Amino acid sequence: MAKTKKVGQLKVTQIKSTNKSLANHKACVRGLGIRKIHQSRIVDATPENLGMIRTASHLLAVEDVK
């Protein structure tokens, strides 16, 4: 059985509208589970989530959860 590495968690908040954004950026925000401005979600810091956060970073605020 493979050992799983514990990943951190991030609090992601949408701070700007997705109107007039690229479809890929909108899809990344939706993929993180965020639907409205000022809505927050706590997500695991996996490579997939970090890539989505990096793509739409101008629309999001990210905080470390301890």
Contacts in CASP RR format, 6 or more apart in sequence:
PFRMAT RR
TARGET T0000
AUTHOR 0000-0000-0000
METHOD contacts of the structure
MODEL  1
MAKTKKVGQLKVTQIKSTNKSLANHKACVRGLGIRKIHQSRIVDATPENL
GMIRTASHLLAVEDVK
7 44 0 8 1.000
7 45 0 8 1.000
7 46 0 8 1.000
8 44 0 8 1.000
8 45 0 8 1.000
8 64 0 8 1.000
8 65 0 8 1.000
9 42 0 8 1.000
9 43 0 8 1.000
9 44 0 8 1.000
9 45 0 8 1.000
9 64 0 8 1.000
9 65 0 8 1.000
10 42 0 8 1.000
10 43 0 8 1.000
10 44 0 8 1.000
10 45 0 8 1.000
10 49 0 8 1.000
10 53 0 8 1.000
10 62 0 8 1.000
10 63 0 8 1.000
10 64 0 8 1.000
10 65 0 8 1.000
11 40 0 8 1.000
11 41 0 8 1.000
11 42 0 8 1.000
11 62 0 8 1.000
11 63 0 8 1.000
11 64 0 8 1.000
11 65 0 8 1.000
12 32 0 8 1.000
12 34 0 8 1.000
12 40 0 8 1.000
12 41 0 8 1.000
12 42 0 8 1.000
12 43 0 8 1.000
12 53 0 8 1.000
12 60 0 8 1.000
12 61 0 8 1.000
12 62 0 8 1.000
13 34 0 8 1.000
13 38 0 8 1.000
13 39 0 8 1.000
13 40 0 8 1.000
13 60 0 8 1.000
13 61 0 8 1.000
13 62 0 8 1.000
13 63 0 8 1.000
14 29 0 8 1.000
14 34 0 8 1.000
14 36 0 8 1.000
14 37 0 8 1.000
14 38 0 8 1.000
14 39 0 8 1.000
14 59 0 8 1.000
14 60 0 8 1.000
14 61 0 8 1.000
15 37 0 8 1.000
15 38 0 8 1.000
15 59 0 8 1.000
15 60 0 8 1.000
15 61 0 8 1.000
16 37 0 8 1.000
16 58 0 8 1.000
16 59 0 8 1.000
17 37 0 8 1.000
17 59 0 8 1.000
18 25 0 8 1.000
18 26 0 8 1.000
18 29 0 8 1.000
18 59 0 8 1.000
21 56 0 8 1.000
21 59 0 8 1.000
24 55 0 8 1.000
25 55 0 8 1.000
25 56 0 8 1.000
25 59 0 8 1.000
28 51 0 8 1.000
28 52 0 8 1.000
28 53 0 8 1.000
28 55 0 8 1.000
28 56 0 8 1.000
29 52 0 8 1.000
29 56 0 8 1.000
29 59 0 8 1.000
29 60 0 8 1.000
31 52 0 8 1.000
32 41 0 8 1.000
32 43 0 8 1.000
32 49 0 8 1.000
32 52 0 8 1.000
32 53 0 8 1.000
32 60 0 8 1.000
33 41 0 8 1.000
34 40 0 8 1.000
34 41 0 8 1.000
34 60 0 8 1.000
42 65 0 8 1.000
43 49 0 8 1.000
53 60 0 8 1.000
53 62 0 8 1.000
END
